[in-house]
Amino acid sequence: MSAPRLSSSAPQDAADDMSSVGVRVMTARQQLRSSGLPSEMADLDARLIAQHVLGWTTERFLTDVHTVAPIGFGAVYERLIRRRIAREPLAYIVGHREFWGLEIAVTPAVLVPRPETELLVEAALEFLANDAGPVTIVDACTGSGCIAIALASERPAATIVATDISGEALTVAHANAARHGVADRIKLVRADLLSGIGGPVDAIVGNPPYVPFCDRAVLASEVAHHEPGLAIFGGEDGMSVIERFVPQAPALIREGGMLMFEFGRGLDEPVEELIRQTPGLTLVELRRDLQGIPRVAIARRPAGGG
């Protein structure tokens, strides 16, 4: 997302004096800390929002931090800092988030990509070897398209069908795919999970909604009040969408193909049981994150279907 345009001719207002960029960022840091953000997060967010407004890289910020702020910077910067104080996610304020080394554009129509989801990409790439030749993948609940784009970037022979129930999310995903030069290999389909998708495919991946409704009260304000609930909540126990998603998969996956999806903390036992009870799937692994928490389910459709 491009930086806000600063006027070089607009009259200076009360927010624009001869303070340096560094002084303004120091003030913003304190405001963010006072609002309750942890110190490290407040300091980082104040800097990143400043870089966004100025259109500066981190290197330039460190070099020019003591220069006088350009006219117009103060008003724009303070407005964005107020949005962060109100707990709007930083990614929505600056318009992007890094995922798998790629800059992914985000809007309030899509979830902000999380580092944990990269574990799903890693698992898929292990199965989809670089020398495997042409493969077809379905990415359910694609949102920003981050998973599909990461896989397409790493596997040039892959063709991907990415689904989402939200048309607004698909618009964001299309823009991201085009930006990263993979739009010709990602077909975006408005669909509820795997509804209407044809097979056979080599792999199905997905990050379905999995947060229980009862956890809303304990979620960070950034998530509970700003990110799309349709992409977050998975019913009373977090399993309602997963329980529809998993049984749809075997009919689409070729023999030897894989189903891989992310799930939430505490859902490992119901996810494992669901896979075991689904004809045509065999559980391979529940992969854990760096904290040792089960995060990604990996299942296979065995030869012969079962």
PEVEN-V339822 format. One record per helix or strand of 3 or more residues. SS is the DSSP state (~ for helix, > for strand). FROM is the first residue (numbers start at 1). TO is the last residue. If there is no record, write none. Layout:
# PEVEN-V339822
[[SS/FROM/TO] [SS/FROM/TO]]
This chain:
# PEVEN-V339822
[[~/21/34] [~/39/54] [~/58/64] [~/73/85] [~/90/94] [>/96/99] [>/102/105] [~/115/127] [>/135/140] [~/146/154] [>/158/164] [~/167/179] [~/183/185] [>/186/190] [>/201/206] [~/213/218] [~/221/224] [~/229/231] [~/240/249] [>/253/262] [~/268/277] [>/282/288] [>/294/300] [~/303/305]]
